[in-house]
Amino acid sequence: MSRMEIDHLFMFIEPGGPEIDALLRLGLTETYRRAHPGQGTANVCFAFDNLYLELLWLTSEAEARSPAIARTRLWERSQWRTLGTCPLGIAVRGDLASAGVPTWDYRPPYLPLDMSIPVATDSDDPMQPMLFVSPGREAPLGWPESRRSALQSAAGFGPVLSVELALPGGAASAPLHSLVVPGNALGFAARPDGRFGLRLLLGDRSEKRSHVLDIVSTDDGPWEVSLNEETLH
């Protein structure tokens, strides 16, 4: 089985939502943003050394619900507040099939015709985080400098040391649990308030301390974003 690594995490927000400015106020640097023509979404990304956080929003319901896109359930995920669906996703670098995860080939219009994105068939259930293989093959630290810029060095951050997804009930699918292996430092938890959440342990470049980036959903407003320091032992 080939090694799988987390490439990026996505979370749905409202178009251009205040979560972007909240991350900037915490000292993070926006790495890039782009639209996804034909898919009906756009994003802002914050890249760390080994993975990046993607804030994703809907730009076109018609595109997101078109036959080429509909199976991704991106539209349903974007409507998570009203439908109770899961607004989170995990992209990996590696081969899901080698881990025994059935997939289907997603061919979004913004990719070259000879490229596809393997998506776990379990992600047909929009109550689960979307799980798929990233089109990218390198961690942000290996990107061309013109794309990655300085990553999060201005805030003193290097790699993401661990990732925890909070899901209502903590019920992650079997394919998602297949990613919980040494080296990925991935976990799933249930918050007592039943909210969705992302918790990223951020290492600094001296590897002597870290910060916990907590992003938690709210009932009817933007996600709550906070950053707290921890000492590594």
Secondary structure, 3 states (H helix, E strand, C coil): CCCCEEEEEEEECCCCCCHHHHHHHCCCCCCEEEEECCCCEEEEEEECCCCEEEEEEECCHHHHCCCCCHHHCHHHHHCHHHHCCCCEEEEEECCCHHHCCCEEEECCCCCCCCCCEEEEHHHHCCCCCEEEECCCCCCHHHCCHHHHCCCCHHHCEEEEEEEEEECHHHCCCHHHHCCCCCCCCEEEECCCCCCCEEEEEEEECCCCEEEEEEEECCCCCCCEEEEEEEECC
